[in-house]
């Protein structure tokens, strides 16, 4: 199984878990967006964010 097949398989599992139907003609776009979001997650999770960082001024907990 190549990487693209694994991604599509993961998407089908995730969609099934939340009872979401993804039309076949939309699957490539959903896969591309999912890969993009995963890269953002990896980027964010790879950043060191110490507790001493001041939050953005508009942040409201």
VENRA-V67644 format. One record per residue. N is the residue number from 1. RES is the residue in three letters. D_CENTER is the distance of its C-alpha to the mean C-alpha in Angstrom with 1 decimal. Layout:
N & RES & D_CENTER
N & RES & D_CENTER
This chain:
1 & UNK & 20.9
2 & UNK & 19.2
3 & UNK & 15.6
4 & UNK & 14.9
5 & UNK & 16.6
6 & UNK & 14.5
7 & UNK & 11.2
8 & UNK & 13.1
9 & UNK & 14.5
10 & UNK & 11.4
11 & UNK & 10.4
12 & UNK & 14.0
13 & UNK & 14.0
14 & UNK & 11.1
15 & UNK & 12.8
16 & UNK & 16.1
17 & UNK & 15.3
18 & UNK & 14.9
19 & UNK & 17.6
20 & UNK & 15.8
21 & UNK & 17.4
22 & UNK & 15.8
23 & UNK & 18.7
24 & UNK & 19.3
25 & UNK & 19.7
26 & UNK & 16.3
27 & UNK & 14.5
28 & UNK & 14.4
29 & UNK & 13.0
30 & UNK & 10.2
31 & UNK & 9.6
32 & UNK & 9.9
33 & UNK & 7.5
34 & UNK & 4.7
35 & UNK & 6.4
36 & UNK & 6.9
37 & UNK & 3.8
38 & UNK & 4.0
39 & UNK & 7.5
40 & UNK & 7.6
41 & UNK & 6.7
42 & UNK & 9.3
43 & UNK & 11.5
44 & UNK & 11.7
45 & UNK & 12.3
46 & UNK & 14.8
47 & UNK & 16.8
48 & UNK & 19.9
49 & UNK & 20.2
50 & UNK & 23.7
51 & UNK & 25.0
52 & UNK & 27.5
53 & UNK & 25.1
54 & UNK & 26.2
55 & UNK & 23.5
56 & UNK & 23.4
57 & UNK & 26.6
58 & UNK & 25.0
59 & UNK & 23.1
60 & UNK & 24.5
61 & UNK & 23.7
